[in-house]
Structures are given as structure tokens and as C-alpha cells.
């Protein structure tokens, strides 16, 4: 099952504005490190970042003959950006665009119901230079071979003979410029995607060396539980090579911190966590509508002979693509999907019924406007998810493999890299109960002796708890779905700032270092229960707005009233 957020509906609804995209002619070309060519332009203020004194750039890293990776860079807002750290953000999927993170979560801006760009005061660019990367190629605005085509009702890209939209395609309203849907042009496993991520960073850091002088941080979410550990272990291995073994002109990536939100690390653990979250011991929102028959079906589909656990173990033992793909298909359909069938709720925020209007998806149509595409140098239309990448990874069953993620986290810690796993506790898809077991399996030095303590933030509200041992931490964020910075922006930003400064997450006052002996001294389990006060019992209007003070939707406006601009509500 692909780990992304409510993508298909948004893609089909918003892609009606798509059009054939003329190739940009105003990109500047520079040669980055490792011989990677980078093409880019400065993005005008107001397209996203509202402050004209804060620069942003977007463009492509040409990492292969037909692999062109889109990136969007924003200077740090506070202080001199040349002295700020650089944080790389990627979304998961596999196949999800990092414009999700940029516009829905932690970037400098969002887009409201009227298509108007608004400022995000809790942007992570407050504290760091930010680089958002669409990877692999065909994801978001990254491309392989641009073609005229249309997107059908199943999300398939169908190539057209010319830039004309025939009658049979117009019924979908999606004629435009897309990447050739050839899975042979994209990687099909997490490990095979790592080299081009490394090349992208080499290219961008070489083209903009002044923005990468003070350490590199890597942040991701969802399928980032695969991407984050494996990609960064690859970076560390590249650093460790002798000079004559490295690609000519490459530099070391000075990796300091890795953050992974609601990550999908270990399917064997996390498929079981679907049952744990729903039935036993259950979620902390006191929501369990499942009768005894459904609970028995769930248990058997998971643990019965020949079912999900057995199939996943066979995948782990054999590593065969067909076995892993079949196991993942079975587990997604017969274990994960029971939540959707029997609850009708959003996998990414179990408090909401589907369709869930949060986080806002208005930015999809915005990115498909000719004005914005020209401003950022786009080569193709935008979609939140690439079916080409999803199909490629699905062919190998990558989703059902652990892929060495837990061991990779251990190696990052051994290399002195700080690793933080944070989980919004209303997310079912990559839920915190499974994440908690993953953290225990990582078994960082001293973690077994650490306990959960409250996180103190500047608003005086307890937004969650943390269990931390030196440079490893597990964070549970209350009243938050899958995309934590959307639901709890202030707590997320302050957590991020503390991680960058190597301060403890609980208070932000204690300095951390490898093997420094810091431990949170608290309860062995995180026992806070929210109850069902924020569990919504009716489907919300598509224009509903979220209030982070109420931890839920704003009260509906009377009919005929003026529309309300969407904005992050501060505490």
C-alpha cells in the first residue's frame, strides 16, 4: 500500500486545469559537484515566500540522461542564510511529491480555497535553509521524457500522438504534458533510488555552495521511514570512501540530523500495528466501532495460517519480488483496508470521515496554473503522486520489505547523526503504536532506560511526549494526523529548532552529544488519552478550515456568509 495522503481524489479533481506546458527557456545552467548539471531560476516573491527580502530558487538537477529532479529552495528567514543550516525535505509514497510538505505542512506558504497564497508563520524556513525535492523522476514536477497525454479515471497516463486533446480524452479533462509512463526509466526500490538523491544534493550544493556551509539535515515522512534511513546511510557510506573511490568532483555530505515523521519502517511490525491501533489495545481517542465478527476477521487476516504475517515473513526470508509484491497486496487489502471498509474514516487522521478536507489540497490547482509553472520553470504538469513510481516499486514489493531500515538507523547513530522519529497519534496509516515498537527495535544506547516526559513549548500547552536517549528520540504528538506540521505547527517548529541546535526535545535547554548520558526520566509508556472530543461524526465540507487551537475544524459559517481565508491558527 502506497504511503501517501489522500492523493488520487485530489489529482483527479484538480488536474482538469492541466494544459500542455512549454519548455522553459529562461533557466540558468551551472555545473554542480560530481559533474551534476543544475538548471534553475529565481522565483519571484509572492509565488510562495511572501517576503521579497527572502530569496527562493527552483529548477532541476539532471541526474541521468532522462532523469531530471525538480527542487525548490528557500532561504532561511531569520539571520543570514549563509550561516544557516540546510535542511532537505522529501515526502514518501513511493511516488509522492514533496510539494505536499511544502504547501500543506512546513513550507513558507499555503494556498487557500480561493487560490490565494498565504504566509505560513510556522515555516521550518524560520530556522533553516529549506530544499524540497521531488524524487524519483516523474514525481511531482520531476520528469523523464515529456509527452503529450491525458490522465484517465484510474490515474493512468495515456500518451497522445500530438498536443491536441481528442474527444475521447476530453471526457477526463486532463490533457497536458506528462512524463512518459515507463517504469524502466525510474528506480523500483528504495536502495536503487538513493544514488540519484545523492546526485541531486551534489548538484544543488555545488550550484549554491554558500547555502550549505553549516551542516546538512534530512527530514521526511511516511515512506520516508524507508527513504530516510537508507538514503542517509548511503550518504554516510559515500563519505567514508577513499578519495580515489569517489565520483570526481564530489564532496562529503556533512549530515547532522535526520527527522522522520510517521514513518513506514518495518511492515512486519507495522501491519500488526493496524490491529493494535484499531482493536487491541486500541487508539487513544476511545474509538472502536468494530463488532466481534470484524475483530475476528481482522485477527485472522493478520495472524491466521498463510495470511499477512506469514506472507511478510516469507518475503523477508526469500526476498523474491513476486512474493513480496503479493504479500503487500494481501496485507494492504485484507489488513490495512479493513479500517476503510468498516469505519469510513480517513487513514491519515482517524478523527475525520472521508472525504477529509484536511490538509488543504488547493495548491494542486495552483501549481498547474501557467503563471506559476512559468515562475518556477516547470517542464510538466503537477500531480501529487506518480503512478509510474508507485507501479515500479510495487513490482518489487518494496513496501513489504524492511529493507534494512532499522539497522541503517543504528549505523547513522554510530556515525554521530541525531535521529528523531515523530508521530502524530491520530494517524492510522503509519501509526504511533507501530512506530513505538520500531523505536524499541532500533534499541539505541540507553533508550531502554529512558521514559516518556511531556514536551514543553512556548505556548504553555502540552502537545505531546518524548522518550529520548542522547541523539535518539521517539516523539508522540497529540491531536495530530499523518502530516504533523499541519496539525501542530508550533510544536513541530519548536521540535525542529531544538533538533537543529542539538538541544533536548522535552525542554530545549539541555545540550546533547553522542554518548553524553542524557536520558528522559519518565514513564515506560505514553499513557495520555485524548478521548473522542475531537472525533468528527459528520462529513465536512470541502471548504472547511482547520483550527489548531481547537484541534479540529472551525465551526461552519452560516450559508451566504463571506468565505474565510485559510490560515494557521496560532496558540
Secondary structure, 3 states (H helix, E strand, C coil): CCECCCHHHHHHHHHHHCCCCCCCCCCEEEECHHHCEEEEEECCCCCCCCCCCCCEEEEEEEEECCEEEEEEEECCCCCCHHHCCEEEEECCECCECCHHHHHHHHCCEEECCCCCEEECCCCHHHCCEEEEECCCCCCCCCECCEEEEEECCCCCEEECCCCCCCHHHHCCCCCEEEECCCHHHCCCCHHHHHHHHHHHHHHHHHHCHHHCCCCEEEEEECCHHHHHHHHHHHHHHHHHCCHHHCCCCCCCCCEEEEEEECCCCCHHHHHHHHHHHHCCCCCCCCCCCCCHHHHHHHHHHHHCCCCHHHHHHHHHHHCCHHHHHHHHHHHHHHHHCHHHHHHCEECCEEEEECCCCCCCCCHHHHHCCHHHHHHHCCCCCCCCECHHHHHHHHHHCHHHCCCCHHHHHHHHHHCCCEEEEEEECCCCCCCHHHHHHHHHHHCCCCHHHCCEEECCCCCCCCCEEEEEECCEEEEEECCCCCCHHHHCHHHHHHHHHHHHCCECCCCCCCECCCCCCCECCCECCCCCCCCCCCCCCCCCCCCCCEECCCCEECCCCCCCCCCCCCCCCCC
